[in-house]
Amino acid sequence: MCDINLEDVVPNEALDAFKMLISRNNIGLACDFLMRHYRDEYWPRRMGPMPPLRRRRSSSIITLPKPKSVSTPISVVISTRRSADDFANEPISIEDLATVLYMGVGITGWTQAYGYGKYPLRSYPSAGALQPVEAYPVVNNVLGLKSGLYKYDPFDHALEVLRLGDYSSLMADIALGQDHVSRASVVIILTVMYARTYWKYWKRALRYVLLDSGAVMENIYLAATGLGLGVRAVGAFYDNELCRFLDIDCMGEFPVVLMLIGKGSL
Ligand SMILES: Cc1cc2nc3c(=O)[nH]c(=O)nc-3n(C[C@H](O)[C@H](O)[C@H](O)COP(=O)(O)O)c2cc1C
């Protein structure tokens, strides 16, 4: 759990106390001891420059329409949310996709942080405000957009075009052959930039990126439900194939869940 290299992080004067706790097999207490007394001293020494928050992957950009406002009360949205069993092979509008992306991972405010005078805040809570979650829509059937792989840019509320083509069957294959994946109008692949959260939180980062992406998953469920769309999370997929498709390394950045969206057929 607290998988550390002692020499790297434990100050000399604390080594004996730390080793004593470890020898009693109380790893949790040993980690807590380290956090309580030495966090401020060793943490900043480990931190190089923050990994970039914004990484452009394509110069081909499509600006998205403004997100719609959804009037369904939150209590109704939460209590009626369900995973769609399947999807009618019908288009959704680009406004719907823009709304789901904005409500899922959009920039909703600004603050001052990490030496930046203007630092974004998101629709989802994020450990240390490090915002590791990236959204890659794979468009199958969206009015006004060609089929293909895109990346959402929350700064410009735009899509970067990564690769055009029909990837609906490939998506289903990558999702262990789950047929309904091919009938979704769009599959939003959520990845996490593990390296961003690791930069500050080190071994706790795995918990935090998964918590952050879980919040995004629920945002997307609720946004789609509020818009009257079908939605389903899919966590079963071949990691390596998905990483190859996205052209990511599966280490510093890795996929966590696919969000299927379309006209639901429950
Ligand atoms: C992390 C996670 C992974 C999931 N993976 C799959 C999946 O691979 N395929 C699928 O059809 N549904 C998947 N689901 C959807 C669940 O089956 C669904 O949420 C569950 O049956 C409860 O139904 P409800 O969402 O309608 O309440 C997943 C849901 C979550 C949260």
The ligand as a Gaussian input file, in Angstrom:
#p B3LYP/6-31G(d) Opt

LIG

0 1
 C      -16.826000       0.213000     -13.438000
 C      -17.983000      -0.346000     -14.232000
 C      -17.736000      -1.265000     -15.235000
 C      -18.781000      -1.752000     -16.021000
 N      -18.496000      -2.588000     -17.055000
 C      -19.502000      -2.986000     -17.876000
 C      -19.215000      -3.766000     -19.028000
 O      -18.073000      -4.117000     -19.297000
 N      -20.236000      -4.071000     -19.844000
 C      -21.522000      -3.663000     -19.608000
 O      -22.408000      -3.945000     -20.418000
 N      -21.830000      -2.944000     -18.491000
 C      -20.852000      -2.584000     -17.631000
 N      -21.136000      -1.792000     -16.545000
 C      -22.532000      -1.400000     -16.251000
 C      -23.080000      -2.230000     -15.077000
 O      -23.360000      -3.531000     -15.540000
 C      -24.338000      -1.540000     -14.500000
 O      -23.981000      -0.305000     -13.948000
 C      -24.973000      -2.451000     -13.446000
 O      -25.579000      -3.581000     -14.038000
 C      -26.015000      -1.708000     -12.609000
 O      -27.057000      -1.210000     -13.447000
 P      -27.486000       0.318000     -13.443000
 O      -26.290000       1.122000     -13.901000
 O      -28.617000       0.403000     -14.420000
 O      -27.896000       0.696000     -12.055000
 C      -20.115000      -1.320000     -15.751000
 C      -20.351000      -0.412000     -14.725000
 C      -19.310000       0.082000     -13.974000
 C      -19.580000       1.096000     -12.899000

